[in-house]
Amino acid sequence: MTIVIPTLNAAAALPRTLAACAEAEAAILVVDGGSSDATRAIAAAAGCPVLPAARGRGTQLAAGGAAATGHWLLFLHADTRPARGWSAAVRHFMADPGNRHRAAHFAFALDDPAPQARRLERLVAWRSRRLGLPYGDQGLLLSRALYEAVGGYRPLPLMEDVDLVRRIGRRRLAALPVAAVTSAERWRRDGWYRRSARNLLCLALWFLGLPPRWIARVYA
């Protein structure tokens, strides 16, 4: 398995993510979009190869997927770290031959004790279960065969995660019985309801067919 992590000025969060990834003893590929902080030095110090790529998470994920060598791929955001025990759940999923044609994601969790965080986690669980729409901050595990069959990540400026899971399809998505903990910084900075409303608006605009570059202006 290769873990692909896109980064851009992620020095504050990356050490914790890399430490969590070490549990699996898997190959880790950091795809950097031109960081000006210590991101690349942190990755190098941890023994992770760093692949330079054009800035943009979709572009970086696409580059990482093309360069990764594992038969299984796990895509993680730099500020998202799987909870303890995650590697056993991943190994169990990969050991089932039937799952070569399925993808899996973690449960969504935030690193904040606020009640708003717990409500948001429940809403994301509903969205993932009922709509088949896990986002990139829940990670995505799939075989290289499936990744290539559905066309992999596209170099989109936004919504690259929704674009890919829609091509995979709800019936081929499974939830792993372990969480991935994501930084709540965006919600604390923008406001819990404002950030959530903006994310929902971006999703609605995507389904209405607006170009991702336009949606990116709303998301920022």
N, C-alpha and C positions, 0 to 999 in steps of 0.2 A: 504494500500500500504506500502511496505517496500522498502526503498532506500538502496542499497548495494554499499558500497564504499571501494574498495581495496586500501590499503595504504602501503607505504614503505618510511620512512623518508620524510613525507609529511607535516611537521610542518609549512612550509612557506605558503602553499596554502590551507591547510585544513580548517582553520578558515573561510575563505571567502566562501568556498563550503558549509560548515555546515550552515553558516548564510543564504545563498540562499535557502538551503533545508528547513529551518525553515518555509518558506512561506506556505508550504503544510501541516504542522502539521502531518507529517507522521512518522512512525517508521524509524529509521536510524540504520543500522548495519555496523560498520567499521570492515573490515577484514584485519588484519595487518600481514605483512610478516616478522616481526622481526625488526621493526624500532629501531634505536639507538638514535633518537632525541626525541623531545617532542610530537610526533604524538599521542601516546596512551593517554598521559595526557590531551591533547587538546580534544580528543574524549570523555574521561571520564568526563571532566569538562563541556562538552556540554550535558551530560546525555546520550551519545550514548554507547551502549554495544560494546565491542571490542572482536572480535573473532580471536584468534591466528590461523595462517595457515602457511603452508610451503610457502616459498618465490616463487613468480612467479604470474603474474597477472591472467593467466588462472586458476592456482590452487586456488588462492584466490577467484576469481569470482565463481568458481565451489563450493567452500566451503560455500560462502555466499548465493548462490542460494539454496543450500541444507538446510541451517540453517534458512533462512528467513521464516516468518510465514504469510506474507500477501497474499491475493488472487491476488494482482498485484505486480509486481516487477519492480523497476527502478534501473538500473545499471549505476553508474556514476564514472568517474575517479576522483581522489582526487584533481586534478588541473583543473577540469571542473565545472563551476557553471552555472546553468540555469539562464537566464535573468529574470528580474522582470515580473511578470504576468504568469510565466510558469505553476503554479499550476492550473490555470483556464483551460488552454489548456489540461493539463493532465486529469483533472476531466471530461472535455467534451469528451475526447477520451474514457475514462473508462466507461462513462455512456451509451455508445452505445453498446447494447448486441452483435452486429455483430463484434465488435472489440475484443471480447474474443479470436478470432482466428487470430488476426492480431497483429503486433508489430509496435511501433512508435519510431521515433528518432527526436532529435532537429536539427535545422540548425547549421552548423559549423561557429564559429566566433573565432577570435583571439584577445587577449588583447594588440594589438600593432597598432599604427596609420600608419605604413609603407604601401606604395602602394603594396608592395609584399604580405602583409597580405590580402588585398582586392582581389588580383588576385587569391590567394590560396583559399580563401573562395568561389569564383565563380567556381573554378575547382572542389572543393569538392561537391558543390551543384549539378553540372553536374554529377559527379560520382554517387552520391546518387540517383539522379532522373533517370538517364539513365541506370546505371548498377546495381542499387539496392545494393550498397556497402557502407553503412554508417559505419564509424569506431567507436571504443569505446569512443572516445572523443566527440561523438555526443550524448552519452547516449543511452540507450535502454530500452523502456517500453513495457512490455508484461504481459499477465495474467500467473498465475502459471500453468494453464491448458496447455497453448501453450508451455511454457517453458519446462514442463515435456514431452509433446508430441514429441518435436523435440530433446530431449536428453540433453538440457541445455548446459552450458559451459563445455568444455573439458579442462582438466588440461594441456594445451599446454604452452610451454615457449614463444610463440609468435603467432600472427595471430588468437588468440582465438575469436576475434570479427568477423573477416571475416568468420571463420569456422561456427560460429553460425548463422549469417545472411544468409549465403548460404543455410543452412538447413531450415531456415524460408522461404526463397524464395522471390524474388522481388515483386510478386503479393500480398504478405501478409505484405508488409512494407509500412508505411505511414509516411509522414513528418509532424511534429507538426509546427504550425505557430509561433514559438518562437525560439530564438537561445540559444545555450549553449556556454558560453565563456571559451575558453581554453587558458592556458598559452602558449605564443609563445617562451618560453625560449629555447626550443630545436632548433628552427629555428634561433634564434639570436645567439646561441652558435655555431651551425654547419654551418650556412650560409643558406639563404633562398633556393637557388637552390640546393645546395648539400643535405640538409636534405630532400627536396621534392623528389629529384632524388633517394635517398636511400630508401625512403618509397615506391616509385613506383617499384624499383627493388625488394624489399621484396615481394610486391604483385605479381609480375611476377613470382618470384621463387616459391611462394606458388601454383600458378596455374600450374606451371610445375611439381609440385609434390615433390619438395624437402622437406626433413624433417624439421619441425619447428626449431629444435635445430641448424641446419645449418644456417637457415635464421636469427636466433637470432644473429649470429656472424656478419652478414652484417649490421643488424639494429643498433647494439651498437655504 
